[in-house]
Amino acid sequence: MLILFDNNVPRGLSHALPTHQVTEARQRGWAELKNGALLRAAEEAGFECLITVDKNLRHQQNMAGRKISLVVLTQQRFQLLRNHLQEIEAAVQRAEPGTFTLVEIPYA
């Protein structure tokens, strides 16, 4: 799966997704793109999943009819994420076009 990391996702997370091709938004020159513009650019470039920690994105964008899935993490610190890598990978594996998946990462 071709995955795009939003600017707020730690790059170390890519190691938890070894069977996927991961690119960061800033690598594509999309660091300034927000919400709908980022989703459109990602879809047009063939990305299948956007991973972000922007919890409001789900309320700001209608995912119906989208070709891309959205996986939202509730924390962005890698120290917290690394204890939940299997959950994150499972969410990515289940992601279907037009879906939204929230991965709850406790702050502890």
ChimeraX attribute file (.defattr): number of C-alpha atoms within 10 A of each C-alpha:
attribute: neighborCount
match mode: 1-to-1
recipient: residues
	/A:1	14
	/A:2	16
	/A:3	24
	/A:4	27
	/A:5	22
	/A:6	24
	/A:7	20
	/A:8	16
	/A:9	22
	/A:10	17
	/A:11	14
	/A:12	11
	/A:13	18
	/A:14	19
	/A:15	11
	/A:16	14
	/A:17	19
	/A:18	10
	/A:19	11
	/A:20	15
	/A:21	12
	/A:22	21
	/A:23	17
	/A:24	21
	/A:25	22
	/A:26	14
	/A:27	11
	/A:28	12
	/A:29	9
	/A:30	16
	/A:31	14
	/A:32	10
	/A:33	16
	/A:34	13
	/A:35	14
	/A:36	13
	/A:37	12
	/A:38	18
	/A:39	24
	/A:40	17
	/A:41	15
	/A:42	22
	/A:43	18
	/A:44	11
	/A:45	11
	/A:46	15
	/A:47	21
	/A:48	21
	/A:49	28
	/A:50	26
	/A:51	22
	/A:52	22
	/A:53	20
	/A:54	18
	/A:55	14
	/A:56	10
	/A:57	17
	/A:58	17
	/A:59	8
	/A:60	10
	/A:61	11
	/A:62	13
	/A:63	18
	/A:64	11
	/A:65	9
	/A:66	16
	/A:67	19
	/A:68	26
	/A:69	24
	/A:70	27
	/A:71	25
	/A:72	24
	/A:73	19
	/A:74	17
	/A:75	20
	/A:76	17
	/A:77	13
	/A:78	15
	/A:79	11
	/A:80	14
	/A:81	22
	/A:82	14
	/A:83	12
	/A:84	16
	/A:85	17
	/A:86	13
	/A:87	14
	/A:88	24
	/A:89	18
	/A:90	12
	/A:91	18
	/A:92	23
	/A:93	13
	/A:94	11
	/A:95	19
	/A:96	17
	/A:97	15
	/A:98	16
	/A:99	19
	/A:100	21
	/A:101	18
	/A:102	16
	/A:103	18
	/A:104	14
	/A:105	18
	/A:106	11
	/A:107	9
	/A:108	5
